[in-house]
């Protein structure tokens, strides 16, 4: 190996270690017995592996409830987003109507606006219709997504217009074309978008913190806060186990879909 | 003959551009018509108007005696084969061919998988569709390929799938958009024969859109030559070649561009050339000592069996003669005399319309 390569690999390794360290520590602590956590010397690996922390996190806390909420909220958001985004992006890519480019320009402009800007009007609106502190408040604001519209419109635009015309001649309605032709042909992009969406909303703390106060509605990150505030105190072990449980679904999901995810991004030529 | 599909005084504008200018064309039962034109002449737009993929700016479209101007492609039951075949890449050959029938005969709920288990009449319909698809596949030699995806097929096979998908619905008319342009020479002539034999067998009205005159002439009963959004001539292939109606048709048709001598200079070929422009195809202009038109040879271009001779006439007009390469070839710079038979001459008046010559 050339010295250059060694230096580059060394730097990358240090970077990777820095990023991974908190996760390794989290996993390590979650497997340590209570007595071993609060010691004066740092040991990376537990001397004695125990699953008590996980057992406690699953049975004596509300973490299963938080996980369930996470599944309900992210799942509903994704389904709604696809139900809105697929027909809309199809229309923006393959139908002619007045103001089409203006609309697409609006979508691109909306990409630049962070959610925090619109959060307050949405909060006030939901408060007016008395929907705060409900699943609706957690789900509805995300039903339309500029990022999804943009990503899928680009993917739909790649479908040759001959195929769309052929489908029209074959008797498909516009909605059927969007779902039966466009959707399967854009599957890699749809999967990439789904991963983005699920990751973003599973990990989102900001909006659940604002829109809900009821612990039984808490999504996983919000739940961790309740857990830390009320129960854990010095009980770090179950807290770490809980955090590991909450992160695990995303990591596993990502590993399973890794190939398609990268394929989807490569197809759109878009990086985030 | 019954008219099955017609455009009546149809105009199509895109913004300020008139792509199709007030054209009328009708397609009869059992007739094979070719729409021939250079690219950008509006022939594809005409096809899309007939299919219902574009709405005309003015004029009407009739299917039989029904006005279908505002109707969708599916309501017109017209089959359209695209230049790119436009097969659905995610569906198998069987599913591709079955789509038009499924969309026509089954409702959205009935198309759901497993619905056939609930109702025997739906099961019956599924079986009918499947039989019809297999029959089409048989006819186009696709039976062994039904489970493949279009990406696993050769170009010729993809084309046959596109033909099967178009014909499976028993269409009111069959429109073909440049069906041969993606094929190599060998496959081209096979497909030409295939399309002609399908036309003979099915007797649907066929409309072929092409820029290739040999495709149009060899397959169609009648050819409409389209120039700049207008139909310049509608006639049998032989008439279009032998009696071009206008000077622009004369220029467009033929393997080599026709020589046109403007009125005045043309008098050296025929006395009528004083008032009329005269056209002669390069194949029919003969280098002979008995000729009456003088010209100087500028260059010779060897093309295998034939050689193209470029000449300059007495008034600096460019002329072209095609000779068999086996003949004795003249030399560059040589002065020669040219002649043409009376029936090889095409005369046009000042407005570009054909005039018959009398000897």
Interface residues (C-beta under 8 A of the other chain):
Chain A: X160 X162 X163 X165 X166 X167 X168 X169 X170 X171 X172 X176 X181 X184 X185
Chain B: X48 X51 X52 X53 X72 X73 X74 X78 X79 X80 X82 X83 X84 X86 X87 X88 X89 X90 X99 X100 X103 X104 X108 X165
